Amino acid sequence: MKLGIVGLPNVGKSTLFNAITSTKNAEAANYPFCTIEPNSGIVAVPDPRLDKLAELWATNKKTPAIVEFVDIAGLVKGAANGAGLGNKFLGNIRECDAIVHVVRCFDDDNIVHVIEDVNKPVGVDPIADIEAIDYELIMSDWEVVSGRAGRMSKAAKTGNKAAAAEAAWLTELAEHLNEGKPARSFEFDPADKEQAAVLREMGLLSAKPVLYACNVDEDDLIDGIENNKYLPLVAARAEAEGATVIPICAKTEEDIAEYSPEEKKEFLAEMGVTSSGLDNLITASYDLLGLISFLTDGKKECRAWTIRKGTKAPQAAGKIHSDFERGFIRAQVIGYGALEENGFDYAAVKSKGLQRTEGKEYMVQDGDIIEFLFNV
């Protein structure tokens, strides 16, 4: 599962990528299109529950859940028509499952701000930035959808009823996109399997879920992020879309990326920050992909296993080994909350009947601690 880090040139994409991956793989520089080929990094998902289980068991091995981030070239207005590195940008984002849209929310005369012409810097305007990116994604999708709608309309004239049905909703979608609305706000039919198959094939850019990473400066961390004049604008936009907003100072996070957890916590505390914006961003990105974690624990290994929301117990077991799914009998489940409420005393949890036996129809919940019983 990949998350594409996107945005206009010089908004902090590569700096954020460096912080996320704790590397210097993505060159960060004050000029447009510094990132040409996408950098990719695998990132551990912060999970205090896993940390606690590993501590309780003094485990030999702790294995967190992971996600992949891709740092993609900056976009300018006109990308859908090939401006800047538009075609490369759009091709790279098409391969991702979700979008982390980095939006500049700080003023700095020493860092140029570009929307359309790299030779004509403009003032900081996060909403204009968002609309510039959205427009290019939507226009690219419009070309794909309208082209397919035309082909299906021609096929429908031969009496092909399936083509006629497809042409009908594709035409509506094309009109929706032409009004400047992203595909993710279109009312698709969740029960229509043929429609879902066509959507997967088209890989529409504006249908991908999005998270806004608001890049603030260090003064905001010190003075209070709530005083940033740009954040409320992005928050209102995100609320209207049902999207998430994560404030983050990419430069600070990059600077402390290689600190130990203790050093990082101490540094942030000195700045009056209780939690890392980077940890919040990674966790929110994991959720954006529709993913949750179930846990297995023991002296040998404590591990977080990644599954999609709505996964049933046998399929979750199959993440560990195919034999677990094939020979699934039942799952012994302890909710992490129940364990925590009982002072992490496994015996107390079991004596109170809080360890549940679940069958094939059980839908695994985030934070379930599970032991699978199987026979093959």
SERO-4910 file (N, C-alpha, C, O; in steps of 0.05 Angstrom, whole numbers):
BEGIN
 pado doro    nc1    nc2    nc3   cac1   cac2   cac3    cc1    cc2    cc3    oc1    oc2    oc3
  Met    A     17    -24      0      0      0      0     18     25      0     34     28     18
  Lys    A     14     43    -20     31     66    -23     15     92    -18     -8     95    -27
  Leu    A     29    111     -5     18    138     -2     36    157    -18     60    157    -13
  Gly    A     25    172    -36     41    191    -51     41    218    -37     20    229    -31
  Ile    A     65    229    -32     68    256    -21     69    275    -44     88    276    -60
  Val    A     48    292    -46     46    310    -68     42    339    -59     37    344    -36
  Gly    A     45    357    -78     42    385    -72     56    402    -93     69    392   -111
  Leu    A     53    428    -91     67    447   -108     97    446   -103    105    436    -82
  Pro    A    114    457   -120    142    458   -115    148    475    -89    135    495    -84
  Asn    A    168    465    -74    179    480    -51    159    483    -28    162    502    -12
  Val    A    140    465    -25    122    466     -2    132    449     21    121    450     43
  Gly    A    153    433     16    165    417     38    161    387     34    164    372     54
  Lys    A    154    378     10    149    349      6    174    332     12    172    313     27
  Ser    A    196    339      0    220    323      4    231    325     33    241    305     43
  Thr    A    228    349     45    236    352     73    219    333     91    229    320    109
  Leu    A    193    332     85    175    315    100    182    286     95    183    270    114
  Phe    A    188    279     70    196    251     64    221    243     80    222    221     90
  Asn    A    240    261     80    265    255     95    259    250    125    270    232    137
  Ala    A    241    266    136    234    262    164    219    236    168    224    221    187
  Ile    A    200    230    150    184    205    153    202    181    152    199    162    168
  Thr    A    221    180    133    237    157    129    264    158    145    280    139    143
  Ser    A    268    180    159    293    183    175    317    180    157    338    168    166
  Thr    A    315    190    133    338    188    114    342    215    101    327    234    106
  Lys    A    363    217     85    368    241     69    366    233     39    379    245     22
  Asn    A    350    213     34    348    203      6    336    223    -13    344    224    -37
  Ala    A    318    239     -4    305    258    -21    319    285    -18    318    298      3
  Glu    A    333    294    -40    347    319    -39    327    342    -35    307    344    -50
  Ala    A    331    358    -15    313    381    -10    328    406    -17    350    412     -6
  Ala    A    317    422    -35    331    446    -44    310    467    -51    287    461    -57
  Asn    A    319    492    -51    301    514    -56    299    521    -86    305    543    -95
  Tyr    A    290    501   -102    284    506   -130    264    486   -140    263    463   -130
  Pro    A    247    494   -159    225    476   -168    236    451   -181    257    451   -194
  Phe    A    221    429   -178    227    403   -191    254    391   -181    267    377   -196
  Cys    A    261    397   -156    285    385   -144    281    355   -144    300    340   -148
  Thr    A    256    346   -139    251    317   -140    240    311   -168    219    321   -176
  Ile    A    255    294   -183    246    286   -210    237    257   -210    215    251   -218
  Glu    A    254    239   -201    246    211   -199    235    207   -170    247    217   -151
  Pro    A    213    193   -167    202    190   -141    219    173   -122    229    152   -130
  Asn    A    223    183    -98    237    168    -77    216    152    -61    194    162    -58
  Ser    A    223    129    -52    205    112    -38    217    102    -12    241     95    -11
  Gly    A    201    101      9    211     91     34    190     76     50    167     83     50
  Ile    A    199     54     63    181     39     80    183     50    109    205     54    119
  Val    A    160     54    121    159     67    147    143     51    167    122     40    161
  Ala    A    154     49    192    140     35    213    117     53    224    121     77    227
  Val    A     95     41    229     72     55    240     74     56    270     74     35    283
  Pro    A     75     80    282     77     81    312     53     68    325     30     72    317
  Asp    A     58     51    345     36     37    358     44     33    388     58     13    394
  Pro    A     35     50    406     41     47    434     32     20    446     43     10    465
  Arg    A     11      9    434      1    -17    443     22    -39    439     27    -56    457
  Leu    A     34    -39    416     55    -58    410     79    -54    428     91    -73    438
  Asp    A     86    -29    432    108    -23    450    104    -34    478    122    -45    490
  Lys    A     79    -31    488     73    -41    515     74    -71    516     85    -82    536
  Leu    A     63    -85    496     64   -114    496     93   -124    495    100   -143    509
  Ala    A    109   -110    479    138   -118    477    152   -115    504    169   -130    511
  Glu    A    144    -94    518    156    -89    545    146   -110    565    162   -120    581
  Leu    A    121   -117    564    110   -137    582    123   -164    579    130   -177    599
  Trp    A    127   -172    554    138   -198    548    169   -198    548    181   -220    546
  Ala    A    181   -175    549    210   -173    545    217   -189    520    235   -206    520
  Thr    A    203   -183    499    203   -200    475    230   -199    460    245   -179    462
  Asn    A    236   -220    446    261   -221    431    260   -204    405    280   -196    395
  Lys    A    235   -200    396    232   -186    371    206   -170    370    185   -180    378
  Lys    A    207   -145    362    183   -128    359    180   -120    330    198   -108    319
  Thr    A    158   -127    318    154   -122    289    129   -104    285    107   -114    289
  Pro    A    133    -79    278    110    -61    274     97    -64    247    108    -77    229
  Ala    A     74    -53    244     61    -51    217     77    -30    201     91    -13    213
  Ile    A     75    -32    175     90    -14    158     72     -2    136     52    -14    128
  Val    A     80     21    126     67     32    102     90     44     84    112     48     94
  Glu    A     84     48     59    104     59     40     96     87     32     73     92     23
  Phe    A    115    105     34    111    132     24    128    137     -1    151    127     -3
  Val    A    117    152    -19    131    159    -44    132    189    -47    111    202    -47
  Asp    A    156    200    -50    159    229    -54    159    235    -83    176    226    -98
  Ile    A    138    250    -92    133    254   -121    139    282   -129    137    301   -113
  Ala    A    148    286   -154    156    312   -164    134    333   -160    110    327   -161
  Gly    A    143    358   -156    125    380   -153    108    385   -177    116    380   -200
  Leu    A     84    395   -173     64    400   -194     60    430   -197     60    444   -178
  Val    A     56    438   -222     48    466   -227     22    466   -243     14    446   -255
  Lys    A      9    489   -244    -15    492   -260     -9    485   -289     10    495   -301
  Gly    A    -26    469   -301    -23    461   -329    -10    433   -331     -4    424   -354
  Ala    A     -6    420   -309      6    393   -309     -9    373   -326      2    356   -340
  Ala    A    -36    375   -325    -52    357   -341    -47    359   -371    -53    341   -386
  Asn    A    -36    382   -378    -29    387   -406      1    385   -411     11    392   -432
  Gly    A     15    374   -391     44    369   -394     62    391   -383     86    389   -387
  Ala    A     51    412   -370     68    433   -360     86    423   -337     78    404   -322
  Gly    A    110    435   -335    129    426   -314    136    397   -318    144    389   -340
  Leu    A    133    381   -298    136    352   -300    110    338   -296    108    317   -284
  Gly    A     89    351   -307     62    342   -302     56    313   -309     45    298   -293
  Asn    A     64    305   -333     58    277   -341     72    257   -323     60    237   -316
  Lys    A     97    263   -315    111    245   -297     97    245   -270     94    224   -258
  Phe    A     89    268   -260     75    270   -234     50    254   -234     46    237   -216
  Leu    A     34    258   -255      8    244   -256     11    214   -258     -4    198   -247
  Gly    A     32    205   -273     37    177   -276     45    164   -249     37    142   -243
  Asn    A     62    179   -234     71    168   -209     49    167   -188     47    147   -173
  Ile    A     32    187   -187     10    187   -167    -10    166   -174    -24    156   -156
  Arg    A    -13    159   -199    -33    139   -207    -26    112   -195    -44     95   -190
  Glu    A      0    107   -189      9     82   -178      5     81   -147      9     60   -135
  Cys    A     -4    103   -135     -7    104   -106    -37     99    -98    -55    101   -115
  Asp    A    -40     91    -73    -67     84    -64    -81    107    -50   -106    108    -48
  Ala    A    -66    127    -41    -77    150    -27    -57    173    -30    -34    169    -38
  Ile    A    -67    197    -23    -51    221    -26    -46    235      0    -65    241     15
  Val    A    -21    242      6    -15    260     28     -8    287     14     14    290      2
  His    A    -26    306     16    -22    331      2     -9    351     21    -22    360     40
  Val    A     16    358     15     31    377     32     24    405     23     26    412      0
  Val    A     15    421     42      6    448     37     23    468     53     26    464     77
  Arg    A     34    487     40     51    507     54     34    526     71     16    539     60
  Cys    A     39    527     97     24    544    115     43    562    131     39    566    155
  Phe    A     63    572    119     82    591    131     93    611    111     93    606     87
  Asp    A    101    634    121    113    655    104    143    654    107    154    652    129
  Asp    A    157    656     85    186    658     84    195    669     58    193    656     37
  Asp    A    204    694     58    212    707     33    236    694     19    241    698     -4
  Asn    A    250    677     34    274    664     23    267    638      8    285    627     -5
  Ile    A    242    630     10    234    605     -4    212    613    -24    190    621    -17
  Val    A    218    609    -50    199    617    -71    174    600    -70    175    576    -63
  His    A    152    612    -76    126    598    -77    115    599   -105    111    621   -116
  Val    A    111    576   -117    103    574   -145     77    559   -148     72    539   -135
  Ile    A     60    570   -165     35    556   -172     35    549   -202     29    526   -210
  Glu    A     41    569   -219     39    564   -248     66    568   -262     74    550   -276
  Asp    A     78    591   -259    103    597   -273    126    597   -253    126    613   -234
  Val    A    146    580   -258    168    577   -239    185    603   -237    200    607   -218
  Asn    A    181    621   -257    196    646   -257    180    669   -244    189    692   -243
  Lys    A    155    662   -235    138    683   -223    128    673   -196    106    663   -193
  Pro    A    144    677   -175    135    670   -148    111    686   -140    107    709   -148
  Val    A     93    674   -124     69    687   -114     67    684    -84     82    670    -72
  Gly    A     48    699    -72     44    698    -43     32    671    -34     20    657    -50
  Val    A     37    665     -9     27    640      2     -4    640      4    -15    659     15
  Asp    A    -17    620     -7    -46    618     -7    -53    588     -8    -55    576    -29
  Pro    A    -56    575     16    -60    546     16    -85    536      1    -84    515    -10
  Ile    A   -106    552      1   -130    543    -14   -125    544    -44   -133    525    -58
  Ala    A   -112    564    -53   -105    565    -82    -86    542    -89    -88    531   -111
  Asp    A    -68    535    -71    -50    513    -75    -66    487    -78    -61    471    -97
  Ile    A    -85    482    -60   -101    458    -60   -117    457    -86   -118    436    -99
  Glu    A   -129    479    -94   -145    480   -118   -129    475   -143   -138    463   -162
  Ala    A   -104    485   -143    -86    480   -166    -81    451   -170    -81    440   -192
  Ile    A    -75    437   -148    -70    408   -149    -95    393   -157    -94    376   -175
  Asp    A   -117    400   -144   -143    386   -150   -150    389   -179   -159    370   -192
  Tyr    A   -147    413   -189   -155    419   -217   -140    401   -237   -152    390   -255
  Glu    A   -114    398   -232    -99    381   -251   -107    352   -249   -108    338   -269
  Leu    A   -112    342   -225   -120    314   -222   -148    310   -234   -152    290   -248
  Ile    A   -166    329   -230   -193    327   -241   -193    328   -271   -207    313   -284
  Met    A   -177    346   -283   -176    348   -312   -164    324   -325   -173    315   -346
  Ser    A   -144    312   -312   -132    287   -322   -153    265   -322   -155    250   -341
  Asp    A   -169    264   -300   -190    244   -298   -212    249   -318   -223    230   -330
  Trp    A   -218    274   -323   -239    281   -342   -232    270   -370   -250    259   -384
  Glu    A   -207    272   -378   -199    262   -404   -203    232   -405   -212    221   -426
  Val    A   -195    218   -384   -198    189   -383   -227    180   -384   -235    163   -400
  Val    A   -244    193   -367   -272    186   -365   -288    193   -391   -303    176   -401
  Ser    A   -284    217   -401   -299    225   -425   -291    208   -449   -308    202   -466
  Gly    A   -265    201   -451   -257    183   -473   -270    156   -471   -279    146   -492
  Arg    A   -271    145   -448   -284    119   -445   -314    120   -449   -326    103   -461
  Ala    A   -326    142   -439   -355    146   -443   -362    147   -473   -382    136   -482
  Gly    A   -345    160   -488   -349    161   -517   -348    134   -530   -364    128   -548
  Arg    A   -328    118   -522   -326     91   -533   -349     74   -526   -359     58   -543
  Met    A   -359     76   -501   -382     60   -492   -407     69   -507   -425     52   -512
  Ser    A   -410     95   -512   -433    105   -526   -435     93   -554   -456     86   -564
  Lys    A   -412     91   -567   -411     79   -594   -419     50   -593   -433     40   -610
  Ala    A   -408     36   -573   -415      7   -570   -444      3   -564   -456    -17   -573
  Ala    A   -456     22   -550   -484     20   -542   -502     21   -567   -524     10   -567
  Lys    A   -493     35   -588   -509     38   -612   -513     11   -627   -530      8   -645
  Thr    A   -496     -9   -620   -498    -35   -632   -517    -53   -617   -521    -76   -624
  Gly    A   -529    -41   -596   -548    -57   -580   -535    -69   -555   -548    -85   -541
  Asn    A   -511    -62   -549   -497    -72   -525   -508    -58   -500   -502    -35   -495
  Lys    A   -525    -73   -485   -538    -61   -462   -518    -54   -439   -521    -34   -425
  Ala    A   -498    -71   -436   -478    -66   -415   -463    -41   -421   -457    -25   -403
  Ala    A   -456    -37   -446   -442    -13   -455   -459     12   -451   -449     33   -443
  Ala    A   -485      9   -456   -503     32   -452   -505     40   -423   -505     64   -417
  Ala    A   -506     20   -406   -508     26   -377   -482     39   -367   -483     58   -351
  Glu    A   -460     29   -377   -434     41   -369   -432     69   -380   -422     87   -366
  Ala    A   -440     74   -405   -438    100   -417   -454    120   -401   -447    144   -399
  Ala    A   -477    111   -390   -495    130   -375   -481    141   -351   -481    165   -346
  Trp    A   -470    123   -334   -458    134   -309   -431    147   -315   -422    165   -300
  Leu    A   -417    138   -336   -392    152   -343   -397    180   -352   -381    199   -346
  Thr    A   -419    184   -367   -426    211   -376   -432    229   -353   -424    253   -352
  Glu    A   -447    218   -333   -453    234   -309   -427    241   -294   -424    263   -283
  Leu    A   -409    222   -292   -384    226   -278   -367    247   -293   -355    264   -280
  Ala    A   -367    246   -319   -352    266   -335   -363    294   -330   -348    313   -328
  Glu    A   -389    297   -328   -402    323   -323   -394    332   -295   -389    356   -291
  His    A   -394    314   -276   -386    320   -248   -357    330   -247   -352    350   -234
  Leu    A   -339    317   -262   -311    326   -263   -308    353   -277   -292    370   -269
  Asn    A   -324    356   -298   -322    381   -313   -331    405   -297   -325    428   -303
  Glu    A   -346    400   -276   -355    422   -258   -334    428   -237   -338    444   -219
  Gly    A   -310    414   -239   -289    419   -220   -291    403   -195   -278    410   -175
  Lys    A   -307    382   -195   -311    366   -171   -295    340   -173   -294    328   -194
  Pro    A   -281    331   -152   -265    307   -153   -282    282   -155   -305    282   -146
  Ala    A   -271    261   -166   -286    236   -169   -294    224   -142   -315    210   -140
  Arg    A   -279    229   -121   -285    218    -94   -311    229    -83   -323    217    -65
  Ser    A   -322    251    -94   -347    263    -85   -371    254   -102   -393    262    -97
  Phe    A   -365    238   -122   -387    228   -139   -401    205   -126   -388    189   -111
  Glu    A   -427    202   -130   -443    181   -117   -442    155   -133   -459    151   -150
  Phe    A   -422    139   -129   -420    113   -142   -439     93   -128   -447     98   -106
  Asp    A   -444     72   -142   -462     51   -131   -444     29   -119   -431     14   -134
  Pro    A   -442     27    -92   -424      8    -80   -431    -21    -86   -414    -39    -82
  Ala    A   -456    -26    -94   -464    -53   -100   -459    -61   -129   -464    -84   -137
  Asp    A   -450    -42   -145   -446    -48   -174   -418    -58   -179   -399    -42   -179
  Lys    A   -415    -84   -182   -388    -96   -185   -376    -88   -211   -351    -85   -213
  Glu    A   -392    -86   -232   -381    -78   -258   -370    -50   -257   -349    -44   -269
  Gln    A   -384    -32   -244   -375     -5   -240   -349     -4   -225   -330     10   -232
  Ala    A   -347    -20   -204   -323    -21   -188   -299    -30   -204   -277    -20   -201
  Ala    A   -304    -50   -222   -283    -61   -239   -273    -39   -258   -249    -37   -263
  Val    A   -291    -24   -270   -284     -3   -288   -267     19   -274   -248     29   -285
  Leu    A   -275     26   -250   -261     46   -234   -233     37   -228   -214     53   -229
  Arg    A   -230     12   -221   -203      1   -215   -185      3   -240   -162     10   -239
  Glu    A   -197     -3   -263   -183     -2   -288   -174     26   -296   -152     30   -305
  Met    A   -192     46   -291   -186     73   -298   -166     86   -278   -150    103   -286
  Gly    A   -166     77   -253   -147     88   -234   -149    118   -231   -128    132   -232
  Leu    A   -172    128   -227   -176    157   -226   -161    171   -203   -162    161   -180
  Leu    A   -147    192   -210   -130    206   -190   -146    220   -169   -139    219   -145
  Ser    A   -168    233   -177   -184    249   -158   -203    231   -142   -218    241   -125
  Ala    A   -202    205   -147   -218    186   -131   -203    177   -106   -215    165    -88
  Lys    A   -177    181   -106   -160    171    -84   -166    187    -59   -169    212    -60
  Pro    A   -166    174    -35   -170    189    -10   -146    207     -5   -124    201    -13
  Val    A   -152    230      8   -131    250     12   -129    259     41   -149    260     56
  Leu    A   -105    265     49    -99    276     76    -82    301     72    -64    301     56
  Tyr    A    -89    322     86    -74    347     83    -53    350    105    -60    350    129
  Ala    A    -28    352     97     -6    356    116      1    386    115     13    395     95
  Cys    A     -6    401    135     -1    430    135     26    435    146     31    432    170
  Asn    A     44    444    129     72    449    136     75    477    149     72    497    135
  Val    A     79    477    175     82    502    190    112    507    196    128    489    192
  Asp    A    118    530    208    146    535    215    150    531    245    131    528    260
  Glu    A    176    533    253    182    527    281    170    548    300    163    541    323
  Asp    A    166    572    291    154    593    308    125    585    316    116    591    338
  Asp    A    112    571    298     85    562    304     85    541    326     67    540    343
  Leu    A    106    524    327    108    504    348    112    517    375    101    509    395
  Ile    A    128    539    374    135    553    399    111    570    409    104    570    432
  Asp    A    100    586    390     79    605    396     51    592    399     33    604    411
  Gly    A     48    568    388     22    555    388     11    552    360      6    572    347
  Ile    A      7    528    351     -3    523    324    -30    536    319    -37    544    297
  Glu    A    -45    539    341    -72    551    338    -71    580    328    -91    591    320
  Asn    A    -47    592    330    -44    620    321    -37    622    292    -36    644    281
  Asn    A    -32    599    279    -26    600    250    -51    609    234    -72    597    237
  Lys    A    -48    630    218    -70    641    204    -80    624    180   -102    628    171
  Tyr    A    -63    606    171    -71    590    148    -85    564    155   -101    554    139
  Leu    A    -80    553    179    -91    527    186   -122    527    186   -133    507    176
  Pro    A   -136    547    196   -165    546    196   -176    545    167   -197    533    163
  Leu    A   -162    557    148   -171    556    121   -171    528    110   -189    519     97
  Val    A   -148    514    115   -145    486    105   -164    468    120   -176    450    108
  Ala    A   -168    473    146   -186    456    163   -214    458    153   -228    438    151
  Ala    A   -223    482    145   -250    485    135   -254    471    109   -274    458    104
  Arg    A   -234    473     92   -234    459     66   -236    429     70   -251    415     57
  Ala    A   -219    419     88   -218    390     93   -244    380    105   -253    358     98
  Glu    A   -256    396    123   -281    387    135   -303    384    114   -319    366    115
  Ala    A   -303    403     95   -323    401     74   -320    376     57   -339    366     45
  Glu    A   -295    366     55   -289    343     39   -289    317     55   -288    295     44
  Gly    A   -291    319     81   -289    296     98   -261    285    100   -256    262    105
  Ala    A   -241    304     96   -213    296     97   -201    303    124   -213    317    140
  Thr    A   -177    293    129   -162    298    154   -140    318    150   -128    319    129
  Val    A   -135    335    171   -114    354    170    -94    348    192   -102    344    215
  Ile    A    -68    347    186    -47    343    205    -27    366    204    -13    368    184
  Pro    A    -26    383    224     -5    404    224     22    391    230     24    373    247
  Ile    A     43    399    216     69    388    220     91    408    212     87    421    191
  Cys    A    112    409    227    135    426    219    155    407    207    170    394    221
  Ala    A    155    405    180    172    385    166    202    389    173    216    370    176
  Lys    A    211    415    174    239    420    179    247    411    206    268    398    209
  Thr    A    231    416    227    238    407    254    238    377    255    256    365    267
  Glu    A    218    364    243    216    335    243    240    323    229    250    302    238
  Glu    A    249    335    208    273    325    194    298    328    212    315    310    212
  Asp    A    300    350    225    323    355    243    325    335    265    348    328    273
  Ile    A    303    326    276    303    308    299    298    279    291    295    262    308
  Ala    A    296    273    265    288    247    256    307    225    266    298    203    271
  Glu    A    332    231    270    351    211    278    356    211    308    374    197    318
  Tyr    A    341    228    323    343    228    352    332    201    363    316    188    350
  Ser    A    341    194    387    328    171    400    300    180    409    295    203    411
  Pro    A    282    160    415    255    168    424    256    186    449    240    204    451
  Glu    A    275    181    467    277    197    491    286    225    485    275    245    495
  Glu    A    306    228    467    316    254    459    294    270    444    291    294    448
  Lys    A    280    256    427    259    269    412    237    279    430    227    302    427
  Lys    A    229    263    449    208    271    468    217    295    485    201    313    489
  Glu    A    242    295    493    252    317    509    253    343    492    246    364    502
  Phe    A    262    340    468    264    364    450    236    376    445    233    400    448
  Leu    A    217    359    439    190    369    434    178    381    459    163    401    457
  Ala    A    184    370    483    173    380    508    184    408    513    170    426    523
  Glu    A    209    413    506    221    439    509    207    460    492    207    484    498
  Met    A    196    451    469    181    469    451    152    470    458    136    484    445
  Gly    A    144    456    479    116    456    488     98    438    471     74    442    471
  Val    A    110    419    457     94    401    440     92    374    454    112    362    462
  Thr    A     68    364    456     64    339    471     67    314    454     73    292    464
  Ser    A     62    316    428     64    293    410     77    301    384     74    324    375
  Ser    A     90    283    371    103    288    346     83    290    323     66    272    320
  Gly    A     84    311    308     66    314    285     72    292    265     54    283    250
  Leu    A     97    283    264    104    262    245     90    235    252     80    222    235
  Asp    A     90    228    278     76    204    287     46    206    281     34    187    272
  Asn    A     35    230    285      7    234    280      1    230    250    -19    219    242
  Leu    A     20    240    233     16    238    204     17    210    195      1    201    179
  Ile    A     37    194    204     40    166    196     15    150    204      5    134    189
  Thr    A      6    154    229    -17    140    239    -42    147    223    -58    129    215
  Ala    A    -45    173    217    -69    182    201    -67    171    173    -88    165    161
  Ser    A    -43    168    162    -39    158    135    -47    128    134    -60    119    114
  Tyr    A    -40    114    154    -48     85    157    -78     82    157    -89     65    143
  Asp    A    -91    100    172   -120    100    173   -132    108    147   -153     97    139
  Leu    A   -120    127    133   -130    136    107   -132    114     87   -149    114     70
  Leu    A   -114     95     89   -113     72     71   -135     51     78   -138     31     65
  Gly    A   -149     56    100   -170     37    109   -158     13    123   -169     -9    121
  Leu    A   -135     17    136   -121     -5    148   -123     -4    179   -125     17    191
  Ile    A   -122    -28    191   -121    -30    220   -100    -52    227    -90    -66    209
  Ser    A    -93    -54    252    -74    -75    261    -86    -93    282   -100    -83    301
  Phe    A    -82   -119    279    -86   -137    302    -59   -145    312    -39   -143    297
  Leu    A    -57   -155    337    -32   -160    350    -29   -189    358    -48   -202    366
  Thr    A     -5   -199    355      2   -225    367     25   -220    387     42   -203    381
  Asp    A     26   -234    409     45   -228    429     58   -254    440     48   -276    437
  Gly    A     82   -250    452     96   -273    464    125   -266    467    135   -245    457
  Lys    A    139   -283    481    168   -278    486    184   -278    460    202   -263    457
  Lys    A    176   -296    441    191   -298    416    187   -273    399    207   -263    388
  Glu    A    163   -264    397    157   -240    380    131   -227    388    111   -241    393
  Cys    A    131   -201    388    106   -185    389    104   -171    362    122   -157    354
  Arg    A     80   -173    350     78   -163    322     51   -150    317     30   -160    327
  Ala    A     51   -129    301     27   -117    291     23   -126    262     40   -122    245
  Trp    A     -1   -137    257     -7   -147    230    -27   -129    216    -47   -121    228
  Thr    A    -21   -122    192    -38   -103    177    -60   -118    162    -55   -137    147
  Ile    A    -85   -108    166   -108   -118    151   -126    -94    144   -123    -73    155
  Arg    A   -144    -99    125   -164    -78    118   -186    -79    139   -193   -100    150
  Lys    A   -198    -56    144   -222    -55    161   -243    -73    149   -247    -73    125
  Gly    A   -256    -89    166   -277   -107    156   -267   -135    150   -283   -152    141
  Thr    A   -242   -141    155   -231   -167    150   -240   -187    171   -241   -181    195
  Lys    A   -249   -211    163   -258   -232    181   -235   -248    192   -213   -248    180
  Ala    A   -240   -263    213   -218   -277    228   -202   -296    210   -178   -296    212
  Pro    A   -215   -313    194   -198   -332    178   -179   -317    159   -156   -326    155
  Gln    A   -188   -295    147   -171   -280    128   -149   -266    143   -127   -263    133
  Ala    A   -155   -257    167   -134   -244    184   -113   -265    191    -89   -259    191
  Ala    A   -122   -289    197   -104   -311    204    -86   -317    180    -62   -324    184
  Gly    A    -97   -314    156    -82   -320    132    -59   -300    128    -40   -306    113
  Lys    A    -60   -277    141    -37   -258    140    -13   -270    153     10   -263    146
  Ile    A    -17   -287    173      5   -299    187     16   -323    171     41   -325    166
  His    A     -2   -340    161      6   -363    145    -19   -373    131    -40   -374    143
  Ser    A    -16   -382    106    -39   -392     91    -52   -417    105    -76   -421    103
  Asp    A    -36   -433    119    -47   -456    134    -66   -447    156    -85   -461    161
  Phe    A    -61   -424    168    -78   -414    189   -106   -408    178   -126   -413    192
  Glu    A   -107   -398    154   -133   -392    142   -146   -418    132   -170   -423    136
  Arg    A   -131   -435    119   -142   -459    108   -153   -478    130   -173   -491    126
  Gly    A   -139   -479    152   -147   -497    173   -159   -484    197   -160   -495    219
  Phe    A   -170   -459    193   -180   -443    215   -201   -458    231   -220   -469    220
  Ile    A   -198   -458    258   -218   -469    276   -232   -447    291   -256   -444    290
  Arg    A   -216   -431    306   -227   -409    321   -205   -389    329   -181   -395    325
  Ala    A   -213   -367    339   -194   -347    348   -199   -340    377   -222   -335    385
  Gln    A   -178   -339    393   -179   -331    421   -171   -301    421   -148   -294    414
  Val    A   -190   -284    429   -187   -255    426   -188   -240    452   -206   -244    468
  Ile    A   -169   -223    457   -169   -204    479   -167   -176    467   -148   -170    453
  Gly    A   -187   -159    473   -185   -131    464   -163   -117    480   -161   -120    504
  Tyr    A   -147   -101    467   -125    -87    481   -136    -70    504   -124    -68    525
  Gly    A   -159    -57    499   -171    -41    520   -178    -56    545   -174    -47    567
  Ala    A   -188    -81    541   -194    -98    565   -169   -105    580   -169   -105    605
  Leu    A   -147   -110    566   -122   -117    579   -111    -93    594   -102    -95    617
  Glu    A   -113    -70    582   -104    -45    595   -120    -39    620   -109    -31    641
  Glu    A   -146    -42    618   -164    -36    641   -159    -55    664   -166    -48    687
  Asn    A   -147    -77    659   -142    -97    681   -112    -98    688   -102   -118    696
  Gly    A    -99    -75    684    -71    -73    692    -52    -91    677    -31    -99    688
  Phe    A    -59    -99    653    -43   -117    636    -38   -144    650    -16   -156    648
  Asp    A    -58   -152    665    -58   -178    679    -74   -198    662    -98   -198    663
  Tyr    A    -60   -215    648    -73   -234    630    -92   -253    646   -113   -260    637
  Ala    A    -82   -261    670    -98   -280    686   -125   -267    694   -145   -280    695
  Ala    A   -123   -241    701   -148   -227    710   -167   -225    686   -191   -228    690
  Val    A   -157   -219    663   -173   -217    639   -188   -243    633   -212   -243    628
  Lys    A   -173   -265    635   -186   -291    630   -205   -299    651   -226   -311    645
  Ser    A   -199   -293    677   -217   -300    699   -244   -285    697   -264   -295    707
  Lys    A   -243   -262    685   -267   -246    682   -282   -252    656   -303   -239    650
  Gly    A   -272   -271    642   -286   -279    617   -282   -259    594   -299   -258    576
  Leu    A   -261   -243    596   -257   -222    576   -240   -232    552   -237   -217    533
  Gln    A   -231   -257    554   -218   -269    530   -240   -284    515   -252   -302    526
  Arg    A   -246   -275    491   -269   -285    476   -260   -307    456   -238   -307    446
  Thr    A   -278   -325    451   -274   -345    430   -291   -336    406   -316   -334    408
  Glu    A   -278   -331    383   -292   -321    360   -289   -341    336   -269   -354    333
  Gly    A   -310   -342    320   -310   -360    297   -304   -347    270   -293   -325    269
  Lys    A   -313   -361    249   -306   -352    221   -318   -326    213   -308   -312    195
  Glu    A   -340   -318    225   -354   -294    217   -345   -269    234   -355   -247    229
  Tyr    A   -327   -274    252   -318   -251    269   -302   -231    253   -284   -238    238
  Met    A   -310   -205    255   -296   -184    242   -275   -173    261   -281   -161    282
  Val    A   -250   -176    253   -228   -168    271   -228   -138    275   -232   -122    257
  Gln    A   -223   -130    301   -223   -102    308   -194    -92    312   -176   -107    319
  Asp    A   -191    -66    308   -164    -54    312   -155    -58    341   -170    -52    360
  Gly    A   -131    -69    345   -120    -73    371   -127    -99    384   -119   -105    407
  Asp    A   -141   -117    370   -147   -144    380   -120   -159    383   -103   -158    366
  Ile    A   -117   -172    406    -94   -190    411   -105   -218    407   -122   -228    422
  Ile    A    -94   -232    386   -107   -257    377    -87   -280    377    -64   -278    370
  Glu    A    -98   -303    386    -85   -329    383   -103   -346    365   -126   -351    372
  Phe    A    -93   -355    342   -109   -370    324   -105   -400    328    -82   -409    332
  Leu    A   -127   -416    328   -125   -445    330   -133   -456    302   -153   -447    291
  Phe    A   -117   -474    293   -122   -484    265   -113   -514    264    -99   -524    282
  Asn    A   -122   -527    243   -115   -555    239   -114   -561    209   -134   -557    195
  Val    A    -91   -570    200    -89   -577    171    -77   -605    169    -74   -615    146
***
